[in-house]
Amino acid sequence: MGSDSPVKVDVRVVAACNRRADEALQAQKLRHDLYYRLCSLPLDLPPLRERASDIPLLATHILAGLSPACAIATEALNVLQRYFFPGNVRELQSILQRAVLVARNNVIQRSDLSVHVLGDLLCAPDTADDAAEFSLQEMECQTIRAALLAHGGNARETAKGLGIPRSTLYRKIARFDLKDLLCEPRSRANF
């Protein structure tokens, strides 16, 4: 930069996007020439919620960078493995950063995890045996909560994703007291 003569460099570029590249190409959100320059070795990485078995290893790695002296209790790891993680690995990192700050005796306990993580698990069964006692209403609450989080609190997209009318979604949000998850101020005013 700033020179009149070219300088030879040897670099590798790693690029990532939050949607499938082939879909972005079809929707003309990604230029073909750029895609073919970058696409030497494509990797499709599923969201963290589909890789719960990776969470202990990722948590250990993240904690080593944040506070090497800090550990995480098995019960807290179990909670993290059942959480939906709409924010993927970045959300895991954020949750662990907060937990490190509030943990006592350098061990992250279940109670040290964020309120929204614990709140999302209030309706979820602990084991397959508990699922029999898991009411349809609780399952509906958990499904709507997860869909709202996955769609960033957008009621229109959430209703579309669930395949229900928006008016029905608003009634269920009111019934389950989930209005805090909505991102649209206009939508909150409807309650």
PyMOL commands that place a pseudoatom at each C-alpha (Angstrom):
pseudoatom trace, name=CA, resn=MET, resi=1, chain=A, elem=C, hetatm=0, pos=[0.000, 0.000, 0.000]
pseudoatom trace, name=CA, resn=GLY, resi=2, chain=A, elem=C, hetatm=0, pos=[1.255, 3.420, -0.899]
pseudoatom trace, name=CA, resn=SER, resi=3, chain=A, elem=C, hetatm=0, pos=[3.964, 2.097, -3.214]
pseudoatom trace, name=CA, resn=ASP, resi=4, chain=A, elem=C, hetatm=0, pos=[4.306, 2.521, -6.960]
pseudoatom trace, name=CA, resn=SER, resi=5, chain=A, elem=C, hetatm=0, pos=[5.885, -0.884, -7.452]
pseudoatom trace, name=CA, resn=PRO, resi=6, chain=A, elem=C, hetatm=0, pos=[4.069, -4.192, -7.004]
pseudoatom trace, name=CA, resn=VAL, resi=7, chain=A, elem=C, hetatm=0, pos=[5.092, -6.445, -4.139]
pseudoatom trace, name=CA, resn=LYS, resi=8, chain=A, elem=C, hetatm=0, pos=[4.607, -10.187, -4.388]
pseudoatom trace, name=CA, resn=VAL, resi=9, chain=A, elem=C, hetatm=0, pos=[2.708, -11.675, -1.441]
pseudoatom trace, name=CA, resn=ASP, resi=10, chain=A, elem=C, hetatm=0, pos=[1.685, -15.204, -0.508]
pseudoatom trace, name=CA, resn=VAL, resi=11, chain=A, elem=C, hetatm=0, pos=[-1.649, -15.221, 1.331]
pseudoatom trace, name=CA, resn=ARG, resi=12, chain=A, elem=C, hetatm=0, pos=[-4.639, -17.449, 1.938]
pseudoatom trace, name=CA, resn=VAL, resi=13, chain=A, elem=C, hetatm=0, pos=[-8.094, -15.994, 2.382]
pseudoatom trace, name=CA, resn=VAL, resi=14, chain=A, elem=C, hetatm=0, pos=[-10.658, -17.581, 4.668]
pseudoatom trace, name=CA, resn=ALA, resi=15, chain=A, elem=C, hetatm=0, pos=[-14.170, -16.244, 4.126]
pseudoatom trace, name=CA, resn=ALA, resi=16, chain=A, elem=C, hetatm=0, pos=[-17.430, -17.105, 5.832]
pseudoatom trace, name=CA, resn=CYS, resi=17, chain=A, elem=C, hetatm=0, pos=[-21.078, -16.237, 5.367]
pseudoatom trace, name=CA, resn=ASN, resi=18, chain=A, elem=C, hetatm=0, pos=[-24.196, -16.881, 7.407]
pseudoatom trace, name=CA, resn=ARG, resi=19, chain=A, elem=C, hetatm=0, pos=[-26.174, -18.473, 4.583]
pseudoatom trace, name=CA, resn=ARG, resi=20, chain=A, elem=C, hetatm=0, pos=[-25.560, -21.189, 2.051]
pseudoatom trace, name=CA, resn=ALA, resi=21, chain=A, elem=C, hetatm=0, pos=[-23.409, -19.906, -0.804]
pseudoatom trace, name=CA, resn=ASP, resi=22, chain=A, elem=C, hetatm=0, pos=[-25.446, -21.679, -3.505]
pseudoatom trace, name=CA, resn=GLU, resi=23, chain=A, elem=C, hetatm=0, pos=[-28.633, -19.980, -2.240]
pseudoatom trace, name=CA, resn=ALA, resi=24, chain=A, elem=C, hetatm=0, pos=[-26.875, -16.595, -2.167]
pseudoatom trace, name=CA, resn=LEU, resi=25, chain=A, elem=C, hetatm=0, pos=[-25.728, -17.146, -5.752]
pseudoatom trace, name=CA, resn=GLN, resi=26, chain=A, elem=C, hetatm=0, pos=[-29.258, -17.944, -6.931]
pseudoatom trace, name=CA, resn=ALA, resi=27, chain=A, elem=C, hetatm=0, pos=[-30.694, -14.930, -5.091]
pseudoatom trace, name=CA, resn=GLN, resi=28, chain=A, elem=C, hetatm=0, pos=[-27.953, -12.777, -6.664]
pseudoatom trace, name=CA, resn=LYS, resi=29, chain=A, elem=C, hetatm=0, pos=[-26.683, -11.781, -3.219]
pseudoatom trace, name=CA, resn=LEU, resi=30, chain=A, elem=C, hetatm=0, pos=[-23.204, -13.127, -4.018]
pseudoatom trace, name=CA, resn=ARG, resi=31, chain=A, elem=C, hetatm=0, pos=[-21.265, -12.447, -7.190]
pseudoatom trace, name=CA, resn=HIS, resi=32, chain=A, elem=C, hetatm=0, pos=[-20.290, -15.546, -9.187]
pseudoatom trace, name=CA, resn=ASP, resi=33, chain=A, elem=C, hetatm=0, pos=[-16.734, -14.362, -9.863]
pseudoatom trace, name=CA, resn=LEU, resi=34, chain=A, elem=C, hetatm=0, pos=[-16.138, -13.703, -6.155]
pseudoatom trace, name=CA, resn=TYR, resi=35, chain=A, elem=C, hetatm=0, pos=[-17.586, -17.077, -5.191]
pseudoatom trace, name=CA, resn=TYR, resi=36, chain=A, elem=C, hetatm=0, pos=[-15.334, -18.966, -7.604]
pseudoatom trace, name=CA, resn=ARG, resi=37, chain=A, elem=C, hetatm=0, pos=[-12.248, -17.074, -6.410]
pseudoatom trace, name=CA, resn=LEU, resi=38, chain=A, elem=C, hetatm=0, pos=[-13.000, -17.915, -2.787]
pseudoatom trace, name=CA, resn=CYS, resi=39, chain=A, elem=C, hetatm=0, pos=[-14.407, -21.415, -3.174]
pseudoatom trace, name=CA, resn=SER, resi=40, chain=A, elem=C, hetatm=0, pos=[-11.284, -23.571, -3.213]
pseudoatom trace, name=CA, resn=LEU, resi=41, chain=A, elem=C, hetatm=0, pos=[-12.299, -25.663, -0.222]
pseudoatom trace, name=CA, resn=PRO, resi=42, chain=A, elem=C, hetatm=0, pos=[-15.917, -25.095, 0.837]
pseudoatom trace, name=CA, resn=LEU, resi=43, chain=A, elem=C, hetatm=0, pos=[-16.887, -26.185, 4.353]
pseudoatom trace, name=CA, resn=ASP, resi=44, chain=A, elem=C, hetatm=0, pos=[-20.495, -26.429, 5.449]
pseudoatom trace, name=CA, resn=LEU, resi=45, chain=A, elem=C, hetatm=0, pos=[-20.574, -25.928, 9.207]
pseudoatom trace, name=CA, resn=PRO, resi=46, chain=A, elem=C, hetatm=0, pos=[-23.944, -26.740, 10.820]
pseudoatom trace, name=CA, resn=PRO, resi=47, chain=A, elem=C, hetatm=0, pos=[-25.236, -24.429, 13.567]
pseudoatom trace, name=CA, resn=LEU, resi=48, chain=A, elem=C, hetatm=0, pos=[-24.117, -25.104, 17.122]
pseudoatom trace, name=CA, resn=ARG, resi=49, chain=A, elem=C, hetatm=0, pos=[-27.610, -26.277, 18.147]
pseudoatom trace, name=CA, resn=GLU, resi=50, chain=A, elem=C, hetatm=0, pos=[-27.103, -29.254, 15.799]
pseudoatom trace, name=CA, resn=ARG, resi=51, chain=A, elem=C, hetatm=0, pos=[-23.676, -30.027, 17.297]
pseudoatom trace, name=CA, resn=ALA, resi=52, chain=A, elem=C, hetatm=0, pos=[-24.374, -30.234, 21.031]
pseudoatom trace, name=CA, resn=SER, resi=53, chain=A, elem=C, hetatm=0, pos=[-21.594, -32.793, 21.448]
pseudoatom trace, name=CA, resn=ASP, resi=54, chain=A, elem=C, hetatm=0, pos=[-19.069, -30.102, 20.404]
pseudoatom trace, name=CA, resn=ILE, resi=55, chain=A, elem=C, hetatm=0, pos=[-20.069, -27.756, 23.232]
pseudoatom trace, name=CA, resn=PRO, resi=56, chain=A, elem=C, hetatm=0, pos=[-17.806, -29.224, 25.976]
pseudoatom trace, name=CA, resn=LEU, resi=57, chain=A, elem=C, hetatm=0, pos=[-14.729, -29.012, 23.743]
pseudoatom trace, name=CA, resn=LEU, resi=58, chain=A, elem=C, hetatm=0, pos=[-15.625, -25.509, 22.533]
pseudoatom trace, name=CA, resn=ALA, resi=59, chain=A, elem=C, hetatm=0, pos=[-16.358, -24.339, 26.089]
pseudoatom trace, name=CA, resn=THR, resi=60, chain=A, elem=C, hetatm=0, pos=[-13.012, -25.671, 27.312]
pseudoatom trace, name=CA, resn=HIS, resi=61, chain=A, elem=C, hetatm=0, pos=[-11.200, -23.946, 24.451]
pseudoatom trace, name=CA, resn=ILE, resi=62, chain=A, elem=C, hetatm=0, pos=[-13.016, -20.632, 25.006]
pseudoatom trace, name=CA, resn=LEU, resi=63, chain=A, elem=C, hetatm=0, pos=[-12.404, -20.762, 28.766]
pseudoatom trace, name=CA, resn=ALA, resi=64, chain=A, elem=C, hetatm=0, pos=[-8.693, -21.413, 28.193]
pseudoatom trace, name=CA, resn=GLY, resi=65, chain=A, elem=C, hetatm=0, pos=[-8.534, -18.097, 26.338]
pseudoatom trace, name=CA, resn=LEU, resi=66, chain=A, elem=C, hetatm=0, pos=[-10.720, -16.180, 28.790]
pseudoatom trace, name=CA, resn=SER, resi=67, chain=A, elem=C, hetatm=0, pos=[-9.464, -17.449, 32.131]
pseudoatom trace, name=CA, resn=PRO, resi=68, chain=A, elem=C, hetatm=0, pos=[-7.241, -20.558, 32.149]
pseudoatom trace, name=CA, resn=ALA, resi=69, chain=A, elem=C, hetatm=0, pos=[-7.837, -21.045, 35.894]
pseudoatom trace, name=CA, resn=CYS, resi=70, chain=A, elem=C, hetatm=0, pos=[-11.616, -21.224, 35.431]
pseudoatom trace, name=CA, resn=ALA, resi=71, chain=A, elem=C, hetatm=0, pos=[-13.444, -24.539, 34.944]
pseudoatom trace, name=CA, resn=ILE, resi=72, chain=A, elem=C, hetatm=0, pos=[-17.055, -25.400, 34.184]
pseudoatom trace, name=CA, resn=ALA, resi=73, chain=A, elem=C, hetatm=0, pos=[-19.226, -27.781, 36.228]
pseudoatom trace, name=CA, resn=THR, resi=74, chain=A, elem=C, hetatm=0, pos=[-20.837, -30.766, 34.513]
pseudoatom trace, name=CA, resn=GLU, resi=75, chain=A, elem=C, hetatm=0, pos=[-24.333, -29.504, 35.379]
pseudoatom trace, name=CA, resn=ALA, resi=76, chain=A, elem=C, hetatm=0, pos=[-23.593, -26.164, 33.646]
pseudoatom trace, name=CA, resn=LEU, resi=77, chain=A, elem=C, hetatm=0, pos=[-22.273, -28.008, 30.581]
pseudoatom trace, name=CA, resn=ASN, resi=78, chain=A, elem=C, hetatm=0, pos=[-25.455, -30.094, 30.473]
pseudoatom trace, name=CA, resn=VAL, resi=79, chain=A, elem=C, hetatm=0, pos=[-27.530, -26.895, 30.464]
pseudoatom trace, name=CA, resn=LEU, resi=80, chain=A, elem=C, hetatm=0, pos=[-25.449, -25.447, 27.625]
pseudoatom trace, name=CA, resn=GLN, resi=81, chain=A, elem=C, hetatm=0, pos=[-25.853, -28.653, 25.610]
pseudoatom trace, name=CA, resn=ARG, resi=82, chain=A, elem=C, hetatm=0, pos=[-29.654, -28.354, 25.838]
pseudoatom trace, name=CA, resn=TYR, resi=83, chain=A, elem=C, hetatm=0, pos=[-29.756, -24.648, 24.922]
pseudoatom trace, name=CA, resn=PHE, resi=84, chain=A, elem=C, hetatm=0, pos=[-30.863, -23.612, 21.386]
pseudoatom trace, name=CA, resn=PHE, resi=85, chain=A, elem=C, hetatm=0, pos=[-27.955, -21.171, 20.625]
pseudoatom trace, name=CA, resn=PRO, resi=86, chain=A, elem=C, hetatm=0, pos=[-29.488, -18.812, 18.070]
pseudoatom trace, name=CA, resn=GLY, resi=87, chain=A, elem=C, hetatm=0, pos=[-26.180, -16.887, 18.163]
pseudoatom trace, name=CA, resn=ASN, resi=88, chain=A, elem=C, hetatm=0, pos=[-24.032, -19.989, 17.555]
pseudoatom trace, name=CA, resn=VAL, resi=89, chain=A, elem=C, hetatm=0, pos=[-20.441, -20.036, 18.862]
pseudoatom trace, name=CA, resn=ARG, resi=90, chain=A, elem=C, hetatm=0, pos=[-20.346, -16.265, 19.383]
pseudoatom trace, name=CA, resn=GLU, resi=91, chain=A, elem=C, hetatm=0, pos=[-23.257, -16.593, 21.793]
pseudoatom trace, name=CA, resn=LEU, resi=92, chain=A, elem=C, hetatm=0, pos=[-21.498, -19.431, 23.634]
pseudoatom trace, name=CA, resn=GLN, resi=93, chain=A, elem=C, hetatm=0, pos=[-18.451, -17.203, 23.988]
pseudoatom trace, name=CA, resn=SER, resi=94, chain=A, elem=C, hetatm=0, pos=[-20.570, -14.320, 25.285]
pseudoatom trace, name=CA, resn=ILE, resi=95, chain=A, elem=C, hetatm=0, pos=[-22.334, -16.575, 27.803]
pseudoatom trace, name=CA, resn=LEU, resi=96, chain=A, elem=C, hetatm=0, pos=[-19.007, -17.908, 29.063]
pseudoatom trace, name=CA, resn=GLN, resi=97, chain=A, elem=C, hetatm=0, pos=[-17.491, -14.405, 29.314]
pseudoatom trace, name=CA, resn=ARG, resi=98, chain=A, elem=C, hetatm=0, pos=[-20.311, -13.355, 31.604]
pseudoatom trace, name=CA, resn=ALA, resi=99, chain=A, elem=C, hetatm=0, pos=[-20.155, -16.597, 33.583]
pseudoatom trace, name=CA, resn=VAL, resi=100, chain=A, elem=C, hetatm=0, pos=[-16.409, -16.189, 34.206]
pseudoatom trace, name=CA, resn=LEU, resi=101, chain=A, elem=C, hetatm=0, pos=[-17.085, -12.767, 35.711]
pseudoatom trace, name=CA, resn=VAL, resi=102, chain=A, elem=C, hetatm=0, pos=[-19.739, -13.978, 38.141]
pseudoatom trace, name=CA, resn=ALA, resi=103, chain=A, elem=C, hetatm=0, pos=[-18.361, -17.461, 38.950]
pseudoatom trace, name=CA, resn=ARG, resi=104, chain=A, elem=C, hetatm=0, pos=[-17.185, -18.095, 42.479]
pseudoatom trace, name=CA, resn=ASN, resi=105, chain=A, elem=C, hetatm=0, pos=[-14.123, -20.232, 43.219]
pseudoatom trace, name=CA, resn=ASN, resi=106, chain=A, elem=C, hetatm=0, pos=[-13.193, -20.319, 39.482]
pseudoatom trace, name=CA, resn=VAL, resi=107, chain=A, elem=C, hetatm=0, pos=[-15.897, -22.895, 38.701]
pseudoatom trace, name=CA, resn=ILE, resi=108, chain=A, elem=C, hetatm=0, pos=[-18.855, -21.958, 36.509]
pseudoatom trace, name=CA, resn=GLN, resi=109, chain=A, elem=C, hetatm=0, pos=[-22.035, -23.405, 37.999]
pseudoatom trace, name=CA, resn=ARG, resi=110, chain=A, elem=C, hetatm=0, pos=[-25.516, -23.619, 36.474]
pseudoatom trace, name=CA, resn=SER, resi=111, chain=A, elem=C, hetatm=0, pos=[-26.561, -20.540, 38.473]
pseudoatom trace, name=CA, resn=ASP, resi=112, chain=A, elem=C, hetatm=0, pos=[-23.735, -18.519, 36.856]
pseudoatom trace, name=CA, resn=LEU, resi=113, chain=A, elem=C, hetatm=0, pos=[-25.247, -18.888, 33.381]
pseudoatom trace, name=CA, resn=SER, resi=114, chain=A, elem=C, hetatm=0, pos=[-27.260, -16.063, 31.786]
pseudoatom trace, name=CA, resn=VAL, resi=115, chain=A, elem=C, hetatm=0, pos=[-30.885, -15.684, 32.810]
pseudoatom trace, name=CA, resn=HIS, resi=116, chain=A, elem=C, hetatm=0, pos=[-32.063, -16.071, 29.187]
pseudoatom trace, name=CA, resn=VAL, resi=117, chain=A, elem=C, hetatm=0, pos=[-30.252, -19.415, 28.881]
pseudoatom trace, name=CA, resn=LEU, resi=118, chain=A, elem=C, hetatm=0, pos=[-31.845, -20.728, 32.060]
pseudoatom trace, name=CA, resn=GLY, resi=119, chain=A, elem=C, hetatm=0, pos=[-35.230, -19.207, 31.141]
pseudoatom trace, name=CA, resn=ASP, resi=120, chain=A, elem=C, hetatm=0, pos=[-35.241, -21.019, 27.794]
pseudoatom trace, name=CA, resn=LEU, resi=121, chain=A, elem=C, hetatm=0, pos=[-34.770, -24.299, 29.612]
pseudoatom trace, name=CA, resn=LEU, resi=122, chain=A, elem=C, hetatm=0, pos=[-37.624, -23.857, 32.099]
pseudoatom trace, name=CA, resn=CYS, resi=123, chain=A, elem=C, hetatm=0, pos=[-40.011, -25.543, 29.697]
pseudoatom trace, name=CA, resn=ALA, resi=124, chain=A, elem=C, hetatm=0, pos=[-37.589, -28.178, 28.368]
pseudoatom trace, name=CA, resn=PRO, resi=125, chain=A, elem=C, hetatm=0, pos=[-37.473, -31.746, 29.720]
pseudoatom trace, name=CA, resn=ASP, resi=126, chain=A, elem=C, hetatm=0, pos=[-34.184, -32.926, 31.253]
pseudoatom trace, name=CA, resn=THR, resi=127, chain=A, elem=C, hetatm=0, pos=[-34.328, -36.431, 29.791]
pseudoatom trace, name=CA, resn=ALA, resi=128, chain=A, elem=C, hetatm=0, pos=[-36.354, -38.527, 27.398]
pseudoatom trace, name=CA, resn=ASP, resi=129, chain=A, elem=C, hetatm=0, pos=[-38.156, -40.030, 30.430]
pseudoatom trace, name=CA, resn=ASP, resi=130, chain=A, elem=C, hetatm=0, pos=[-39.316, -36.561, 31.487]
pseudoatom trace, name=CA, resn=ALA, resi=131, chain=A, elem=C, hetatm=0, pos=[-40.738, -35.942, 28.007]
pseudoatom trace, name=CA, resn=ALA, resi=132, chain=A, elem=C, hetatm=0, pos=[-43.771, -38.091, 28.834]
pseudoatom trace, name=CA, resn=GLU, resi=133, chain=A, elem=C, hetatm=0, pos=[-44.680, -35.606, 31.565]
pseudoatom trace, name=CA, resn=PHE, resi=134, chain=A, elem=C, hetatm=0, pos=[-43.870, -32.680, 29.285]
pseudoatom trace, name=CA, resn=SER, resi=135, chain=A, elem=C, hetatm=0, pos=[-47.206, -31.054, 28.418]
pseudoatom trace, name=CA, resn=LEU, resi=136, chain=A, elem=C, hetatm=0, pos=[-48.214, -30.008, 24.928]
pseudoatom trace, name=CA, resn=GLN, resi=137, chain=A, elem=C, hetatm=0, pos=[-48.551, -26.438, 26.181]
pseudoatom trace, name=CA, resn=GLU, resi=138, chain=A, elem=C, hetatm=0, pos=[-44.945, -26.439, 27.457]
pseudoatom trace, name=CA, resn=MET, resi=139, chain=A, elem=C, hetatm=0, pos=[-43.731, -27.855, 24.143]
pseudoatom trace, name=CA, resn=GLU, resi=140, chain=A, elem=C, hetatm=0, pos=[-45.629, -25.141, 22.292]
pseudoatom trace, name=CA, resn=CYS, resi=141, chain=A, elem=C, hetatm=0, pos=[-44.085, -22.478, 24.550]
pseudoatom trace, name=CA, resn=GLN, resi=142, chain=A, elem=C, hetatm=0, pos=[-40.572, -23.812, 23.932]
pseudoatom trace, name=CA, resn=THR, resi=143, chain=A, elem=C, hetatm=0, pos=[-41.153, -24.060, 20.167]
pseudoatom trace, name=CA, resn=ILE, resi=144, chain=A, elem=C, hetatm=0, pos=[-42.414, -20.489, 19.896]
pseudoatom trace, name=CA, resn=ARG, resi=145, chain=A, elem=C, hetatm=0, pos=[-39.583, -19.198, 22.099]
pseudoatom trace, name=CA, resn=ALA, resi=146, chain=A, elem=C, hetatm=0, pos=[-36.987, -20.982, 19.958]
pseudoatom trace, name=CA, resn=ALA, resi=147, chain=A, elem=C, hetatm=0, pos=[-38.575, -19.735, 16.725]
pseudoatom trace, name=CA, resn=LEU, resi=148, chain=A, elem=C, hetatm=0, pos=[-38.656, -16.139, 17.990]
pseudoatom trace, name=CA, resn=LEU, resi=149, chain=A, elem=C, hetatm=0, pos=[-34.991, -16.354, 18.963]
pseudoatom trace, name=CA, resn=ALA, resi=150, chain=A, elem=C, hetatm=0, pos=[-34.046, -17.983, 15.665]
pseudoatom trace, name=CA, resn=HIS, resi=151, chain=A, elem=C, hetatm=0, pos=[-35.787, -15.189, 13.725]
pseudoatom trace, name=CA, resn=GLY, resi=152, chain=A, elem=C, hetatm=0, pos=[-34.345, -12.397, 15.860]
pseudoatom trace, name=CA, resn=GLY, resi=153, chain=A, elem=C, hetatm=0, pos=[-37.712, -11.493, 17.380]
pseudoatom trace, name=CA, resn=ASN, resi=154, chain=A, elem=C, hetatm=0, pos=[-39.282, -10.755, 13.989]
pseudoatom trace, name=CA, resn=ALA, resi=155, chain=A, elem=C, hetatm=0, pos=[-42.963, -11.726, 14.329]
pseudoatom trace, name=CA, resn=ARG, resi=156, chain=A, elem=C, hetatm=0, pos=[-43.631, -11.891, 10.581]
pseudoatom trace, name=CA, resn=GLU, resi=157, chain=A, elem=C, hetatm=0, pos=[-40.700, -14.252, 9.921]
pseudoatom trace, name=CA, resn=THR, resi=158, chain=A, elem=C, hetatm=0, pos=[-41.468, -16.315, 13.024]
pseudoatom trace, name=CA, resn=ALA, resi=159, chain=A, elem=C, hetatm=0, pos=[-45.101, -16.816, 12.001]
pseudoatom trace, name=CA, resn=LYS, resi=160, chain=A, elem=C, hetatm=0, pos=[-43.998, -17.699, 8.474]
pseudoatom trace, name=CA, resn=GLY, resi=161, chain=A, elem=C, hetatm=0, pos=[-41.422, -20.176, 9.820]
pseudoatom trace, name=CA, resn=LEU, resi=162, chain=A, elem=C, hetatm=0, pos=[-43.983, -21.810, 12.101]
pseudoatom trace, name=CA, resn=GLY, resi=163, chain=A, elem=C, hetatm=0, pos=[-46.625, -21.863, 9.343]
pseudoatom trace, name=CA, resn=ILE, resi=164, chain=A, elem=C, hetatm=0, pos=[-49.234, -20.004, 11.405]
pseudoatom trace, name=CA, resn=PRO, resi=165, chain=A, elem=C, hetatm=0, pos=[-50.982, -16.647, 10.944]
pseudoatom trace, name=CA, resn=ARG, resi=166, chain=A, elem=C, hetatm=0, pos=[-49.346, -13.697, 12.683]
pseudoatom trace, name=CA, resn=SER, resi=167, chain=A, elem=C, hetatm=0, pos=[-52.519, -13.057, 14.693]
pseudoatom trace, name=CA, resn=THR, resi=168, chain=A, elem=C, hetatm=0, pos=[-52.292, -16.584, 16.116]
pseudoatom trace, name=CA, resn=LEU, resi=169, chain=A, elem=C, hetatm=0, pos=[-48.628, -16.026, 16.948]
pseudoatom trace, name=CA, resn=TYR, resi=170, chain=A, elem=C, hetatm=0, pos=[-49.476, -12.808, 18.812]
pseudoatom trace, name=CA, resn=ARG, resi=171, chain=A, elem=C, hetatm=0, pos=[-52.161, -14.613, 20.865]
pseudoatom trace, name=CA, resn=LYS, resi=172, chain=A, elem=C, hetatm=0, pos=[-49.697, -17.350, 21.804]
pseudoatom trace, name=CA, resn=ILE, resi=173, chain=A, elem=C, hetatm=0, pos=[-46.971, -14.809, 22.636]
pseudoatom trace, name=CA, resn=ALA, resi=174, chain=A, elem=C, hetatm=0, pos=[-49.416, -13.095, 25.000]
pseudoatom trace, name=CA, resn=ARG, resi=175, chain=A, elem=C, hetatm=0, pos=[-50.513, -16.428, 26.545]
pseudoatom trace, name=CA, resn=PHE, resi=176, chain=A, elem=C, hetatm=0, pos=[-46.914, -17.555, 27.200]
pseudoatom trace, name=CA, resn=ASP, resi=177, chain=A, elem=C, hetatm=0, pos=[-45.713, -14.028, 28.145]
pseudoatom trace, name=CA, resn=LEU, resi=178, chain=A, elem=C, hetatm=0, pos=[-43.022, -13.986, 25.451]
pseudoatom trace, name=CA, resn=LYS, resi=179, chain=A, elem=C, hetatm=0, pos=[-43.517, -10.385, 24.315]
pseudoatom trace, name=CA, resn=ASP, resi=180, chain=A, elem=C, hetatm=0, pos=[-40.031, -9.417, 25.550]
pseudoatom trace, name=CA, resn=LEU, resi=181, chain=A, elem=C, hetatm=0, pos=[-38.570, -11.565, 22.767]
pseudoatom trace, name=CA, resn=LEU, resi=182, chain=A, elem=C, hetatm=0, pos=[-40.168, -9.409, 20.050]
pseudoatom trace, name=CA, resn=CYS, resi=183, chain=A, elem=C, hetatm=0, pos=[-37.837, -6.927, 18.379]
pseudoatom trace, name=CA, resn=GLU, resi=184, chain=A, elem=C, hetatm=0, pos=[-40.550, -4.751, 16.838]
pseudoatom trace, name=CA, resn=PRO, resi=185, chain=A, elem=C, hetatm=0, pos=[-41.766, -1.957, 19.146]
pseudoatom trace, name=CA, resn=ARG, resi=186, chain=A, elem=C, hetatm=0, pos=[-45.012, -1.755, 17.161]
pseudoatom trace, name=CA, resn=SER, resi=187, chain=A, elem=C, hetatm=0, pos=[-45.679, -5.418, 17.864]
pseudoatom trace, name=CA, resn=ARG, resi=188, chain=A, elem=C, hetatm=0, pos=[-45.142, -4.973, 21.597]
pseudoatom trace, name=CA, resn=ALA, resi=189, chain=A, elem=C, hetatm=0, pos=[-47.706, -2.175, 21.602]
pseudoatom trace, name=CA, resn=ASN, resi=190, chain=A, elem=C, hetatm=0, pos=[-50.369, -4.642, 20.394]
pseudoatom trace, name=CA, resn=PHE, resi=191, chain=A, elem=C, hetatm=0, pos=[-50.386, -6.382, 23.774]
for i in range(1, 191): cmd.bond("trace and resi %d" % i, "trace and resi %d" % (i + 1))
show_as sticks, trace
zoom trace
